[in-house]
Amino acid sequence: MMYRRNIALLEAELGPELVALAPEDGVCFGFNAVAASVWKLLERPRSFDEIKAGLLAEYEVGDEQCGNELRVLLADLQQRKLVRMDPR
């Protein structure tokens, strides 16, 4: 499965964090540094393993912890309809 952005957002970086606005409905989102990294990685569709590899290269975190926390983050982004999963 591939993860991809589901919506176009207007974005502004605030240091390592990101603030984004959905222009159609005016909803604002705040991304912490890790969520901002994931959002940037999703500029093109990526698999879970590709996203995790990007995070492991950027942050000092163990493989298992990274995978567990990434699953939670992606589920939250899907629930907020910011990210979707599609077959390859």
C-alpha positions in Angstrom: 0.0 0.0 0.0 1.1 3.6 -0.7 0.4 6.6 1.5 -0.4 9.8 -0.3 -1.6 13.3 0.6 -5.4 13.5 0.3 -5.7 17.3 0.3 -3.8 20.3 -0.8 -2.9 22.6 2.1 -1.4 26.1 2.3 1.7 25.6 4.5 4.0 27.8 6.6 7.1 26.5 8.4 7.7 27.6 12.0 11.1 26.3 12.7 10.9 22.5 12.6 7.1 22.6 12.9 4.5 23.3 10.2 1.2 25.1 10.2 -1.2 24.3 7.4 -4.6 25.6 6.3 -7.2 23.7 4.2 -8.4 26.6 2.0 -11.7 25.0 1.0 -13.1 24.8 4.6 -10.7 27.0 6.6 -9.5 24.3 8.9 -6.0 24.8 10.4 -3.6 22.0 11.3 -0.5 22.1 13.4 2.2 19.5 12.7 5.0 18.9 15.2 8.5 18.3 13.8 8.0 14.5 13.1 4.5 15.0 11.6 6.0 17.8 9.4 8.8 15.4 8.3 6.2 12.8 7.3 4.1 15.4 5.5 7.2 16.5 3.5 8.0 12.9 2.7 4.5 12.6 1.3 5.2 15.1 -1.4 5.1 12.0 -3.5 3.4 8.7 -2.6 5.4 6.4 -0.4 5.1 3.1 1.3 5.2 2.7 5.1 8.7 1.3 4.9 9.9 4.3 2.8 8.4 6.8 5.3 9.9 4.9 8.2 13.3 4.8 6.5 13.2 8.6 6.0 12.4 9.1 9.7 15.1 6.7 10.8 17.6 8.7 8.7 16.5 12.0 10.2 15.9 11.1 13.9 17.7 9.1 16.5 15.0 6.5 17.3 14.8 2.8 17.4 13.3 0.9 14.5 10.4 -0.6 16.6 9.5 2.6 18.3 9.6 4.5 15.0 7.3 2.0 13.4 4.8 2.0 16.2 4.7 5.8 16.5 4.5 6.1 12.7 1.4 3.8 12.6 -0.3 6.0 15.1 0.5 9.2 13.3 -0.6 7.8 9.9 -3.8 6.6 11.4 -4.5 10.0 12.8 -3.7 11.7 9.5 -6.1 9.3 7.8 -8.8 10.0 10.3 -8.4 13.7 9.7 -8.6 13.0 5.9 -5.2 14.5 5.3 -3.6 11.2 4.1 -5.1 8.2 2.3 -3.8 4.7 1.5 -4.0 3.4 -2.0 -2.9 0.2 -3.7 0.4 0.6 -5.4 
